[in-house]
């Protein structure tokens, strides 16, 4: 381990992450929000949430058994339960428990 | 009113509590294995506060990657945060002294909770978002400290519990789907990122996905998706 190097590396990671987070607010946040950015603000959350779901599932192995079946079933359970009960905590707990059981079968 | 909002922020953040505890503990454990103890776990979780980047960071630090490589990797892994920022510019407007922290703490999970409007008054939304951000970071820091200190001594088999994060995003996706009048933006996100994953592979698909989403949403403006 090398403390000086690690500290610098952490500061670089922190700085770049912060720049990415602050950039839109600093560059486009002045004055009245342009109509295009307002439009993006309205539609991006839907698209981004879909992208995040795909991002979470990116490591699923579709080529070998069980061919992502555990994930597919668990996602299905979460989605259907949520459509039915609209209770976030319940959907998440049920889906996660279901997944943890499935991967141990 | 203030109390009710903070209470709701806390209750809404509970799914993130379970997810961050697990992922945070995992992070603390692998960092500790590389010889960096709880002070380093605290530093990273307090200052960087980005889950997948901190995992990548352990790898970078242990292999002593050069600082430019560290910077470029961070840029690639975290570029999606630009998207979160763009969609929160209007919503976070006028948040005053709370705003810098709310921007700093805008992680995937926090974004999923604050990206749609919960209250009629802007101040209430800002208070809600601020506390969601704060609670979430507390869970994250606590998780990484626990992982770092207790390490692999933890007695239970938590394999698979990280699915709670995926489940959180799925519930938000379904919630948005039910509330949306137009499903085109959600479908654009789903199809574009699935296609990019198939074409570019798991390590490189995020940036092409974001460009494709931005492009498609832009050409759909005023046609498929109303301007309002």
Interface residues (C-beta under 8 A of the other chain):
Chain A: X1 X2 X5 X6 X7 X8 X9 X10 X11 X12 X13 X14 X16 X17 X18 X20 X21 X22 X23 X24 X25 X28 X29 X33 X35 X36 X37 X38 X39 X40 X41 X42 X43 X44 X45 X46 X47 X48 X49 X50 X51 X52 X53 X54 X55 X56 X57 X58 X59 X71 X74 X75 X78 X79 X82 X83 X86 X88 X89 X91 X92 X93 X95 X96 X99 X100 X103 X104
Chain B: X12 X14 X15 X18 X34 X35 X36 X40 X43 X44 X47 X48 X49 X50 X53 X54 X57 X60 X61 X64 X65 X67 X70 X71 X74 X75 X78 X79 X80 X81 X82 X83 X84 X85 X86 X87 X88 X89 X90 X91 X92 X93 X99 X103 X104 X106 X108 X111 X112 X115 X116 X159 X160 X161 X163 X164 X165 X166 X167 X168 X169 X170 X171 X172 X173 X174 X175 X176 X178 X180 X183 X185 X186 X187 X188 X189 X190 X192 X193 X194 X197 X202 X205 X206 X209 X210 X213 X214 X217 X218 X221 X225 X227 X228
